[in-house]
Amino acid sequence: MADENDTADDTEGPAPKKSKLGVLIGLVLALVLGGGGFFAVYSGMILGDDGGKTETGEKASPVDDLPPVGFVALDPLVVSLGRAAEGRHLRFRAQLEIDPDYQDDVTKLIPRVMDVLNSYLRAVSLADLEDPASLVTLRAQMLRRVQLVTGDGRVRDLLIMEFVLN
């Protein structure tokens, strides 16, 4: 039995050392390629912008100028919601986005605008007012009514500043 153990130890011998050259080459290549990729992206060679230049070589403005705009604030409205609402009311405040050339015209028509909005909000059902998704529809309906009162092209948008049910 001792002979069998001795022969098994003699054949195994010392284990050969594994070469670490492949790991070292892989590490160096990863560092070089990573650094090169970083430089290419950072310098704008890859995924970079053209520096804001147009086809003619002129520098383009980074942001387009805004069109002229004006705002007319509407007086706050408090609308009672009728008998079914048990004394609840709606607080509503808005502003009109207008073309600045028509600011005086729209300002003169504010009493008509307030009347149209008050009449419309009074006629809307409580279920529609409570549904958050219906605010987009309500806003579109109010904007259309305001545009009918003020004339086409004067009012661009209706901005709702406050819409609170109490």
N, C-alpha and C positions, 0 to 999 in steps of 0.2 A: 503494500500500500504506500509506503514511503516513496517507492520508485515512481509511482504514478504521479504523485504530487510534485516531485522534483522535475519530471519531464514537462509538466504543464507550465511550471514557472519558467523553465528555460526557453520555451517557445514564445512566450508572450514578450518578454524583454521590455526595455523601456519604450513608452509610447512615443511615436514621432510627433514633433512639434508642428502645430498647424501654422500655416503662413498667414500673417496679418497684413500682407501687402495689398490684398484685394480690398479689405476694409479701409485701409489708409487711402488708397486711390479713390474709392467711392466717396469718402469724406472730403477729400480735396476737391474732387469734381463738383460735389454738391455745393460747397462754399463758393467756388469760382462761378458756377452757373447761377446760383442765387444772387451773388453780388452783381453779376452782369445783367440779370433780369431787373434787379432793383434800379440800377443805373439807367437802363433803357426806358423804364416807365417814368422814373423821376425826371429825366432830361426831356421827356416828351417824344422820344423816338418811336415808342409804342404807346398806343392809347392816348396820345397827347392831342391837345387842341392845336389849331393853326395860328394861335396867338391873336385871334379876333380879326384876321385879315380876310377880305373878300377876294373874289376871283381877280379883281383889278389890282390887288396888292394894297388897297387902302385899308386902314384900320377901321373896323366896324364899331359902332357904339355898342357897349355891352348890354344896354337896356334901351328898348324903344321908349320914346317919350309918350306920356299919357295924353289921351285926348282931353280937351278942356271939359271940365265937369263942374257942376254946381249942385248944391243941396238946399232944399227948402224943408225946414222942420215943420211938422204938423203938430197942432195942439194935442195933448193927451186926451184920449176918449175913455169914458167909463160907460159901458153898455150893460144895462140890466138884462138878464137872460130869460125873463118871463116867469110865469107862475110855476111851470114844471121844474124850474131850477131851484125853487125854494129860497129865493132871496140872493142867489149867487150873481156875481157880475164879472165882467171882463174888463181888465185894464189894458189899453192898447195905445202904443205910441209908435210913430213911424216918421221917416223922412223920405222925400222924393228926390231921386237923382235926376237932374235935368240938364239940358243943354244951356250953358250960361247965357246965350243970346236971348233966351225966353224967360229968364228969371223974373222979370217984372210981370210978364203975362201970367205966369203960374202963380205968383204971389197974390195977384188980384183975384184969382179963382179959388183960393183956399177955402172960403166958405162953402162953395159948391162941392169941393172935394170932400170936405168934412161931412157934409150932408149925405153924399153918396156912400162913404165908408160907414157912417153911423147906420144908415138904412140897411146896408148889406149885412153888417155884423149882427144887427138886431134880428134879421131874418134867418140866420144860420142856426141849425139845430145844435143843441147842447152836445150831442154825440160827436158831431163833426168838430166842435171846438175842443173836446177832450182828447181826440185822437191825434197823437203827435205826427203821424204820417200825413194828415190832411192839411197841415200848415202850408205845404207847398201849393196845394190846390187853392186854398184860401188866398194866399198871396197872389197867385196868378189871376184869380177872379177880381181881387181888389185892384190890381195894376190895370187890368183891362178896363174896368169902370172909370178909373182915374184918367186913363188915356182918352176915353170917350168924352169926358168932361173938358179936359184941357186941350184937346186936339192932337192929331198925330204928330209925332216927332218932337214934342216938347218934353215929355216925361219918359226917361229911359228905364227906370226901375223904381220899385217900392221897397225900401229897406225897413224891415220891422225891427224896432229898437226894444220894444217891450210887448209881451203877449202873455198876460197872467190871468188865470181864472181864480177868483176868490169866492 
